[in-house]
Amino acid sequence: MPISNSVLSRLRWHAGLEASSGQPIPSIAECTWPENGLQARLGEAVSDVIDALSEINHQLNGPVPSRSTIADANVPRQLVYAISEILRLLREFRENGGASAEQRSATRFEREIEIAWSAVLSGDVDDLREHVSEEETQRGR
């Protein structure tokens, strides 16, 4: 099943690669640009990216990815680029220092998206939110 244009556009918008998507929340690109004053909403933007990745997970790997017989899925270059850009934006936001709670949280946000993206690529994780939560819990041990 191909990836829907709407979810791909949503991720590209988060990466700052497309104009406004009409979403009620700011994009990661907007939240990581200090002059916008939207840093406090970065968690919302990250949550939306994970929601979009959940949609992609099922589009690429079927309704129940762990039971899928899809041996290989083509991942569009635009999708890979969008995720790379989102991770770069979070990394640069974190590396620019600062004392905001969002900048301190950027490491966790970046890690959560990396975990979700890796799960999409693995093709055998049914619930990305649950998977990210379990990985974060294990990390805390």
C-alpha positions in Angstrom: 0.0 0.0 0.0 1.5 3.4 -0.9 2.0 6.2 1.6 -0.7 8.8 1.4 0.2 12.2 0.2 -1.5 13.8 3.1 0.7 12.1 5.8 3.8 12.6 3.7 3.0 16.3 3.3 2.4 16.5 7.1 5.9 15.2 7.8 7.5 17.4 5.2 5.7 20.4 6.8 7.1 19.4 10.2 10.5 19.3 8.6 10.1 22.8 7.1 10.0 21.4 3.6 6.4 22.4 2.7 4.1 25.3 3.4 1.5 25.2 6.1 -0.5 22.0 6.4 -3.5 23.6 8.1 -2.6 21.7 11.3 -3.9 23.2 14.6 -0.4 22.8 16.1 2.9 24.3 15.0 5.5 22.3 13.1 8.8 21.1 14.6 10.5 23.5 12.2 8.4 26.4 13.7 9.0 25.2 17.3 12.7 24.9 17.0 13.1 28.4 15.5 13.7 30.5 18.6 12.4 33.7 17.2 8.9 32.1 16.8 8.5 31.7 20.6 6.8 28.4 20.1 9.3 26.2 22.0 6.7 25.4 24.6 4.7 23.6 22.0 7.5 21.3 20.8 6.1 18.3 22.6 2.8 18.7 20.7 4.7 18.8 17.4 6.7 15.6 18.3 3.5 13.8 19.3 2.0 14.7 15.9 5.1 13.3 14.1 4.7 10.0 16.0 1.0 9.9 15.1 2.0 10.5 11.4 4.6 7.7 11.7 2.0 5.4 13.1 -0.1 6.0 10.0 2.9 5.3 7.8 3.7 2.2 9.8 0.3 0.7 8.9 0.4 2.0 5.3 3.8 0.4 4.7 3.5 -2.7 6.9 -0.3 -3.5 6.9 -3.0 -3.3 9.5 -1.1 -5.6 11.9 2.6 -5.2 11.1 3.7 -8.0 13.3 1.6 -10.4 11.2 2.4 -8.9 7.9 3.6 -10.9 4.9 5.0 -7.9 3.2 8.6 -8.9 2.7 9.9 -5.5 1.4 8.4 -2.1 1.2 9.6 0.8 -0.8 10.2 3.9 1.4 9.9 7.1 -0.6 12.9 9.3 -0.6 10.8 12.3 0.3 9.8 10.5 3.5 13.3 9.6 4.4 14.5 13.1 3.8 11.6 14.6 5.9 12.5 12.3 8.9 16.2 13.2 8.5 15.4 16.9 8.5 13.1 16.6 11.6 15.9 14.8 13.5 18.4 17.4 12.3 16.2 20.3 13.5 15.8 18.7 16.9 19.5 18.0 17.2 20.5 21.5 16.3 17.9 22.9 18.7 19.3 20.8 21.5 22.9 21.7 20.6 22.3 25.4 20.6 22.1 25.1 24.3 19.8 27.3 26.2 17.9 26.8 29.4 14.4 26.2 28.2 12.6 23.0 29.3 12.0 22.3 25.7 15.7 22.4 24.8 16.4 20.1 27.7 13.7 17.8 26.5 14.9 17.8 22.9 17.2 14.8 23.5 14.2 12.7 24.6 12.1 14.0 21.7 14.8 13.2 19.2 15.2 9.7 20.7 11.4 9.1 20.6 11.2 9.9 16.9 14.3 7.7 16.2 12.7 4.8 18.0 9.4 5.3 16.2 11.1 5.6 12.8 13.3 2.5 13.4 10.1 0.6 14.3 8.4 1.6 11.1 11.5 0.4 9.1 11.6 -2.9 11.0 8.1 -3.6 9.9 7.0 -5.7 12.9 5.8 -3.2 15.5 2.0 -2.9 15.8 1.7 0.1 18.2 4.4 2.8 17.9 3.3 4.7 20.9 3.4 1.6 23.1 6.8 0.6 21.6 8.3 4.1 22.2 7.0 4.1 25.8 8.4 0.6 26.5 11.8 1.6 25.0 11.9 4.8 27.2 10.9 2.7 30.3 13.7 0.3 29.6 16.1 3.1 29.1 15.2 4.5 32.5 16.2 1.3 34.3 
